[in-house]
């Protein structure tokens, strides 16, 4: 038996890497189940692009949040708690997020005048919410657009027009008040039905929602575990990649641990940000790897040819653990005659 407390490492961040069918999702679900059963002061958040975690989340009493342009579930992009600013004015940090969101919505870099107007309007639209000690309903993107229209500058009208589709138009799913229980111990954002036009915006909003939860949990003395399946998808978009990179660096001081899961190791390693995150993660779980991925991982993590044999043409659940500077081979054989196994497996003939 190999036991590890991720919170005792230099950082609790982790990656789970392996080809399709090697046991990546199963490994993540096994850890999620363990945390839910034994860590009563810990919360778990999952980003699920393939709808692989829904069954387990429902069985564990979690909240399943379906994110798409037609979903009845909504996450308010402007949600913010009083601890969001990391002991400083939360508006400063939220303004950075809104600037990134507007750039993403507009599809181009903002001009200096536009940046100043957006910063001003962000402060204005949150004033009532702040004066009420962050109680009640926060503003929405609709409120933010209305504030833009109150400004005299032509640049403000240009920004308001550019974001209209996402605030008042048909893609306004993030411009409404949050109507799901994002305070559940276990929250899963299911993005399977998310279309390409909304994907980059959704990634930013979901990551910001996660950051909200992490900052609030720190004040409560609660840990937060974040699992991002097919994490390479987030590195396709500049703003979500940068946000994720910053989150990866900062979460330790918030009592949080991030886990990235992917079979597309080669795609992941094309991003310099992702390579840095991988190299600086204290726990890496490597399952069966494709030949090109093995070569890249060997160079990045200093894995010998003999150690590579543990991730070469091996069965599901077999692999190599990198814990700090140590490399440990493992075999994970979970009893198949259990309800938990049936909830965690992704093999069609075994799913209940």
N, C-alpha and C positions, 0 to 999 in steps of 0.2 A: 504494500500500500504506500502511495506517495501522497503526503499531505502538505499543503502550502497555504499560508495566510498571506494573500497578496498585499494586504495593508502593512505588512512588516518589511516589504521590499523598499528600495529607494523610491520607486513609484509603483503604483498598482496597475499600470496600463499593460494591456495584453493584445496579442494577435493570435488568431486561430487560422492556420493556413493548410490547404489541402485540395486535391482534385475533387471533382464531383463524386460523391459516394464514399469518400474517405472517412466521414464521421464528424465533419465540422459542426453542423447544426446540432447533432446529438451531444457533442462535447459541451457546446454552449448551454443547451437545455439542461444537461446534467448539473452544471454549475448553478444555473438559475434555480432549479428545484432545490438544490442544497441550501442556497442562500435563503430562499423563501421559508424553508423548514427550520433553519437553525439560527438565522440572524434576524431577530425581531425588530431591531433598530436600523434596518437597511431597506432601501427601496430600489426597484429595478426598472429601467426604461429600455425598451427595445425598438430599433428601427428595422422593420421587416419588409423588404421589397418583394418577397416571393411567397408570402402567406404561409410560412413554415412554422410559425410559433403560435398561431391562433388557438389550436386545440389545447395546448399546454396552458396558455394564458387564461383561457376560459375555465379550465379545470381547477386552476389555482386561485380563482376568484379575481383575476385581473381585469383591467379595462382595455378593451380592444377599440382603437380609434382608427376608423377607416378614413383615409385621406384621398380625396379626388374632387374634381370639379362638380360632380353630381351627388356627392355624399351628403348625408344629413348631419354628419359630424363636422364641427367647426373648431378651429384653433385661432384665437384672436392674435394676429401678428403683433399687436401693440400691448399685449399682456406684460405686466411688470410688477414685481413686489419691492418692498422698501429696502431689501438687502441686495438688490441687483447690482448696486454700484460698488460693492466691496468696500463698505465703510466710507464711501464718498458719495457725492450727489449721483443718484441712479440715472438722472437725465443725461449726464455726460456720456455714460456708456451706451445708453439706449439711443442717443443721437447717432453714435457711430453705426449702430445696427440699422437705424432707419436710413442713413445715408447709403449703406451697402444695399439695402433693400430697394431703394429708389433707383440706384444705378442698375440693379438687376432688372427692375421693371421697365426702365427706359432703354435698356440694351446698349448703353454707352456711358463713358465717364462723364461725371457731372462737371459743369463749369463752376468756377469759384463763386459767382453770384448765386447760382442755384444751391450750392452747398451751404452758404450763409443763410439763405431763406429757409431751407429745410431744417437747419439747426434751430433757427428762431421759432419756426412753427412747431417743432417737436416740443420745445420748452413751453410754448403757449398752450398746446393741446393737453399737456399733462398737468397744468397748473391747478385746476380744480381738483384733480385726483390726488395730487400731492398735498394740497391744503386740507384735504379730508383724511390725511394720514394713510393714504393708499387703501382706503376702504371703499366699498361700492364697486361699480363697474368702471374699468379703465377705458380710455378712449379707443376708437377703432380706426382703421385706415380710412373709413368714410368720414369720420370726424377730422382726420388729418387733412384730407383733400379739401374739406370745407374751410379749414383754417388757411390753406394755401390760397383759396379763392378770395379770402378777405384781404390779402396783401395787394399792394398797389403795383408791384413790379410785374412787368411782362413775363419775366423768367418764372415767377410763381405760377402764372396761368399755364405756362408750357409744361411744368412738372405736373400740375393738376390734371391736364389733359392726357399726359402720358400714362398716368397711373389709374385713369378712370376705369379702364377695362377690369382692373383688379380690385378697385374699391367700390364701384357702383355698377359695373358691368357683369357679364356672364361668368367671369372667372373671379368672383368676389368671395370665394370660400374662406379666405383668411381675413376678411373685412367685417366679420360678424363676431359677436361675443362668444367666447368658448362655451360649448354646451355639453362637454364630456367631463368625466371625473378624472382630471389629470393629477389628482392628489391621491389616487389609489396607490397602494404599495407596489403594484405591478402594472405598468402602462406599456402597451405595445402600439406603435404607430405603423399601421398596415398601409403601405404605399403601392401595392400591386396594381391598382387601377389608375394610378396617377399618370396623366398624359405628359408628353415631353414639354409642352409649353409651360406647364405649372411646376415641373420637377425642380428647376434651380431655385425658384421662390420657396417651394415647399421645404426644401432642404434647409434653407436659411431659417425659416420660421420654426421648424421642428427643433433645430439645434439651439435656437434662442429660447424656445420653451423649455428645453432640457437644462439650459444654463439657469433659467429662472428657478427651476426645481432644485438644482444643486445648491444655489446660494441660499435658498430658503431652508433646505435641509441642514446646512452647516449651522445655522442659528439654532436649530432644534437638536443638534448633536446626533443627526442621523447620517448614515453612509448612503451613497448612491452608486449603483452599478449601471453602466451604460453598455449596451450591446448593439453594434451596428453591423447588420448582415450585408454582404456584398459591398463592403466599404469603398471599394474602388469607384463606385458610382458617384460618390460625393466629390471625388477628386477630378471629375469631369468638368466641374464648374468652379471658377476662380474664387468666388466669394464664399461658397460653402467649404471649399478646401482650406482657405485661410482661416475661417472661423473654427473649423475642426482642429487645425494645427494649433491655434491658440488655446482651444479647450484642452487638448492633449497635454499642453505644457502647464496649464494652470490648475487642473482638477485636483491634484494631490492636496493642495492646501485647503480645498473644500471638502476633504474626506471622501473623494469620489475615485472610481476606477473605470477606465474606458477599455472596451474590447472591440477590436475590429476583426471581422470574419470575411474571408474571401477565398475563392478558388482561382481568381485571376491575379496571381502573384506577379506575373510579368507586367500586366497592365498597371498594377499598383506601383511597381518599382520604377515606372517611367516618370513618376512625379517625385521631384526632389523633396517636397514636403513629406510625402508618404515614406520615402526612404529614411528620412531623419526620424520620423515617428517610430518606424519599425526598429531602427538601430537603438533608439532610446527607450524602448519598452522592456521592462525587466522580465516579463513572462511572455514567451512565444511558444505556442503549441503547434508543432509541425506534424501533420499527418502525411499520407502518401502524396508525393510531389511529382509533377511532370518533369521531364529531364531538363528543360530550359530553366524552369523555376529552381530546381536543385542547384544548378550551377550559380545562379544569381544569389541564392541564399547562402551558399558556401562562401562566396566572396564577401558578402556583407556581414556574415555572422561568424566567420572563421571556423567553418565546420570541416572536419577532416573527411577523407574518402571513406574511412572505416565507419565514421559516425553517419555519413550519408546513406549507408546501407540500411539504416533503420527507417528511412523515409523513401526507399526505392522499391517499388512493386510489392508493397506490404498490404495486408488485409485492413479493412475498416477498423478503426480504433487502435491501430498500432502507429507508433511514431516516436518523436523526439521532443523533449522539453528543454527549452533554454530558460534557465532561472538565474538571473544575474549573469555571471560568467560561467556557470556550470551547464553542461549538456547531459541529459539523462534520458535513456531510452525507456519506453513504457508500452504496456499492453493493457487495454481497457476492455474487459469482458463483463458486460452488464447482464444480469439475469433476464432472459427473454420472456419468462413466464410471469411477468408482473404487469400491472396496469400502467405503471410509470414508464416502462420500456415502450409500451404501445403508444403512449402519448409523445414520446421523444423520438421514435424512429421516423424516418422519411421514406422507408421502403413501402410501396403501395400495398403489398400483400400483408403487411404487418400493422398498418395504421387502423386505429379504431374510430 
